[in-house]
């Protein structure tokens, strides 16, 4: 490859090497223990001592807040540079939390860094950057089609020096964790305003009276402890007016600022999952024999491997283009590139993982291999962060306007 197109800049090469070494020594050997769902009851929502130990190691080695470029708490990397590190993190579903780069906290830290007041940053951003607490982002609602966020019905009503929050949310990632201390809630503060000015975002501490975590939600049976996805009821939860983010009616503005980086981070991580799936598929095909030959000697398996290589390269390139465009023009200007990545990457990586499961046979469906849970994660994201159909619609409008 021509040096001018080298995807790994010299200044992050050392970080990448250190991250690879840390993953090999500490993450992969402990992956099954970190992702285990064997705990019962409330214990499964507590962080394990092993996780806390590895977080301390990662922070001590300077492999911490790798995504963050708003201050000295992070590495100051561009989106394009972080893509190459995030791909490594994405190889294991256990890894992002170890390095304090897990969703939804990364998006919430972006919100607080860009839109939070000094006091909001002191109360919530500082402990999030230190990995002392978790947070959640409460947007989706069960009673309405939340793919159109103007449908959101949760009420954020001004009452003197407070706001009162009333509504029901679900698929709130991270909310089951015992360390989840604050929710960023999107709701309607003025139903009479213009369509995209009705919504606001507000910080609601999880211990606020009227906040009730009703139940965990599973994805294909996986509850993903210790973070989980929750259904939450806000029943007249009262918080100070100072908890409003940016100002009334600016919820959509914040959402667009948050969701762009968040969507591309998911895609970055999925590239790593796809690469690991291909590696695992190749090892299995080489080692496993059936009907007198190895699976690797069978044409159908070789076709699956070749197609997977084509698809992971496509997925990587659209992700890198989106990150590169964000760095130069901002998330808003890169919305089409982000939408392309958000559609393409989970679909292609899901197909790769599905082939790897097939090559593994029954083992691929079990908890003994990472593939089943990884497939569930990619399938989830085809709905999470906006379903594919919404992004295709937005792309079509942009394309039609361009050729009008």
ChimeraX attribute file (.defattr): number of C-alpha atoms within 10 A of each C-alpha:
attribute: neighborCount
match mode: 1-to-1
recipient: residues
	/A:1	6
	/A:2	5
	/A:3	8
	/A:4	7
	/A:5	8
	/A:6	9
	/A:7	14
	/A:8	17
	/A:9	14
	/A:10	9
	/A:11	10
	/A:12	16
	/A:13	15
	/A:14	12
	/A:15	16
	/A:16	18
	/A:17	12
	/A:18	15
	/A:19	21
	/A:20	15
	/A:21	12
	/A:22	17
	/A:23	21
	/A:24	12
	/A:25	11
	/A:26	15
	/A:27	22
	/A:28	16
	/A:29	11
	/A:30	16
	/A:31	16
	/A:32	15
	/A:33	15
	/A:34	21
	/A:35	18
	/A:36	13
	/A:37	16
	/A:38	9
	/A:39	12
	/A:40	8
	/A:41	6
	/A:42	11
	/A:43	14
	/A:44	21
	/A:45	23
	/A:46	15
	/A:47	16
	/A:48	13
	/A:49	10
	/A:50	13
	/A:51	18
	/A:52	15
	/A:53	11
	/A:54	19
	/A:55	20
	/A:56	16
	/A:57	17
	/A:58	20
	/A:59	16
	/A:60	10
	/A:61	12
	/A:62	15
	/A:63	22
	/A:64	25
	/A:65	25
	/A:66	21
	/A:67	25
	/A:68	23
	/A:69	17
	/A:70	14
	/A:71	9
	/A:72	9
	/A:73	14
	/A:74	16
	/A:75	19
	/A:76	16
	/A:77	17
	/A:78	16
	/A:79	24
	/A:80	21
	/A:81	21
	/A:82	22
	/A:83	26
	/A:84	22
	/A:85	24
	/A:86	26
	/A:87	22
	/A:88	23
	/A:89	28
	/A:90	23
	/A:91	23
	/A:92	21
	/A:93	22
	/A:94	20
	/A:95	25
	/A:96	21
	/A:97	19
	/A:98	27
	/A:99	23
	/A:100	25
	/A:101	23
	/A:102	21
	/A:103	21
	/A:104	17
	/A:105	25
	/A:106	23
	/A:107	24
	/A:108	24
	/A:109	23
	/A:110	22
	/A:111	21
	/A:112	22
	/A:113	19
	/A:114	15
	/A:115	16
	/A:116	20
	/A:117	16
	/A:118	11
	/A:119	11
	/A:120	18
	/A:121	18
	/A:122	13
	/A:123	12
	/A:124	22
	/A:125	23
	/A:126	17
	/A:127	13
	/A:128	21
	/A:129	20
	/A:130	13
	/A:131	22
	/A:132	14
	/A:133	18
	/A:134	25
	/A:135	29
	/A:136	27
	/A:137	23
	/A:138	24
	/A:139	21
	/A:140	28
	/A:141	22
	/A:142	12
	/A:143	12
	/A:144	13
	/A:145	12
	/A:146	16
	/A:147	18
	/A:148	11
	/A:149	19
	/A:150	18
	/A:151	17
	/A:152	24
	/A:153	22
	/A:154	22
	/A:155	22
	/A:156	27
	/A:157	17
	/A:158	17
	/A:159	12
	/A:160	9
	/A:161	10
	/A:162	17
	/A:163	23
	/A:164	21
	/A:165	27
	/A:166	21
	/A:167	19
	/A:168	23
	/A:169	24
	/A:170	22
	/A:171	22
	/A:172	25
	/A:173	23
	/A:174	26
	/A:175	31
	/A:176	28
	/A:177	24
	/A:178	17
	/A:179	19
	/A:180	21
	/A:181	19
	/A:182	21
	/A:183	22
	/A:184	21
	/A:185	24
	/A:186	28
	/A:187	29
	/A:188	25
	/A:189	25
	/A:190	18
	/A:191	16
	/A:192	9
	/A:193	12
	/A:194	10
	/A:195	12
	/A:196	15
	/A:197	19
	/A:198	20
	/A:199	28
	/A:200	26
	/A:201	29
	/A:202	25
	/A:203	22
	/A:204	25
	/A:205	19
	/A:206	20
	/A:207	12
	/A:208	15
	/A:209	13
	/A:210	16
	/A:211	21
	/A:212	16
	/A:213	17
	/A:214	13
	/A:215	14
	/A:216	20
	/A:217	19
	/A:218	13
	/A:219	15
	/A:220	13
	/A:221	9
	/A:222	15
	/A:223	18
	/A:224	23
	/A:225	22
	/A:226	24
	/A:227	26
	/A:228	22
	/A:229	24
	/A:230	24
	/A:231	22
	/A:232	22
	/A:233	19
	/A:234	23
	/A:235	15
	/A:236	18
	/A:237	22
	/A:238	23
	/A:239	21
	/A:240	16
	/A:241	17
	/A:242	16
	/A:243	20
	/A:244	24
	/A:245	23
	/A:246	20
	/A:247	14
	/A:248	18
	/A:249	23
	/A:250	19
	/A:251	25
	/A:252	18
	/A:253	15
	/A:254	19
	/A:255	17
	/A:256	14
	/A:257	19
	/A:258	20
	/A:259	20
	/A:260	24
	/A:261	23
	/A:262	21
	/A:263	19
	/A:264	25
	/A:265	26
	/A:266	23
	/A:267	31
	/A:268	29
	/A:269	23
	/A:270	31
	/A:271	30
	/A:272	24
	/A:273	29
	/A:274	34
	/A:275	22
	/A:276	21
	/A:277	25
	/A:278	23
	/A:279	14
	/A:280	20
	/A:281	26
	/A:282	18
	/A:283	14
	/A:284	18
	/A:285	21
	/A:286	14
	/A:287	10
	/A:288	13
	/A:289	13
	/A:290	8
	/A:291	6
	/A:292	7
	/A:293	11
	/A:294	15
	/A:295	23
	/A:296	21
	/A:297	13
	/A:298	12
	/A:299	10
	/A:300	11
	/A:301	20
	/A:302	15
	/A:303	11
	/A:304	18
	/A:305	22
	/A:306	12
	/A:307	14
	/A:308	24
	/A:309	14
	/A:310	11
	/A:311	20
	/A:312	21
	/A:313	14
	/A:314	16
	/A:315	25
	/A:316	23
	/A:317	15
	/A:318	20
	/A:319	28
	/A:320	23
	/A:321	17
	/A:322	26
	/A:323	28
	/A:324	19
	/A:325	21
	/A:326	23
	/A:327	15
	/A:328	12
	/A:329	10
	/A:330	15
	/A:331	22
	/A:332	13
	/A:333	12
	/A:334	19
	/A:335	21
	/A:336	20
	/A:337	22
	/A:338	29
	/A:339	24
	/A:340	19
	/A:341	28
	/A:342	29
	/A:343	22
	/A:344	21
	/A:345	30
	/A:346	26
	/A:347	18
	/A:348	21
	/A:349	28
	/A:350	25
	/A:351	20
	/A:352	27
	/A:353	29
	/A:354	19
	/A:355	22
	/A:356	28
	/A:357	23
	/A:358	16
	/A:359	22
	/A:360	21
	/A:361	12
	/A:362	9
	/A:363	15
	/A:364	21
	/A:365	17
	/A:366	14
	/A:367	14
	/A:368	10
	/A:369	15
	/A:370	24
	/A:371	26
	/A:372	20
	/A:373	22
	/A:374	22
	/A:375	22
	/A:376	16
	/A:377	20
	/A:378	24
	/A:379	18
	/A:380	15
	/A:381	21
	/A:382	19
	/A:383	15
	/A:384	15
	/A:385	17
	/A:386	20
	/A:387	16
	/A:388	20
	/A:389	13
	/A:390	15
	/A:391	20
	/A:392	16
	/A:393	12
	/A:394	14
	/A:395	17
	/A:396	13
	/A:397	11
	/A:398	13
	/A:399	12
	/A:400	10
	/A:401	9
	/A:402	8
	/A:403	6
	/A:404	6
